[in-house]
């Protein structure tokens, strides 16, 4: 009995050590990739700056009657933070793993002592680190360059923390699941990017969610990005902006429930679909 327990502990320590090593490796590879660095890490920052310049020349903006005017940077900041979670987790991993599988990297890793647990630990670790850095840079850019004001209520930041953790974990798991769809490295971008782009347009990132048709709001509510964006809007927009939401109030319970359901779905799908090599290879 003691021998079995000791073996399990050694295996766990080995998996953790390999996961930590893999995280460091993934981070080095990530920051060496110029296209990935821009289109997943810096893209939300660039878009926030662009929208602020294009739409913010006339000062503060009032998106609807009955709500206070705020700066364009403050208005778009929640959506860009949510988009950052999607890009860092979903788009990044879906494309990265698909390319690694197509190029045979996963097949070679499958023949090493690296377990799927350690491999995923490295990927999730990389997403966690880069997603956190991205959010910090985005907030700093909004405050120090664009003059946005951040909330001072600690409870708002507590909501930000759990929306961030649930959102980026869910995005990462769904990215792992989607990575099994592209058949080649060349098709990865064609499969993944349109999905991420459409979700951003219908989920309140680039367009005001309350201005979308009801049927499109209902469609967006089926996917996690809409709920990430609503959670971020609760944190960074004035409380009175809740009347612009689909339920005419902030629905944090719905945010938590939807993201939790999608997290479980992502976990199941990634477990069922992940292979070191494609079955049809």
ABEGO torsion letter per residue (X at the ends): XAAAAAAAAAAAAAAAAAAAAAAAAAAAAAAABAAAAAAAAAAAAAAAAAAAAAAAAAEBBBABBGBBBBBAAAAAAAAAAAAAAAAAAAAAAAAAAAAAAAAGAAAAAAABABBAAAAAAAAAAAAAAAAAAAAAAAAAAAAAAAGBBBBABAAAAAAAAAAAAAAAAAAAAAAAAAAAABABAAAAAAAAAAAAAAAAAAAGAABBAAABBAAAAAAAAABAAAAAAAAAAAAABBAAAAAABAAGBBBAAAAAAAAAAAAAAAAAAAAAABBABBAAX
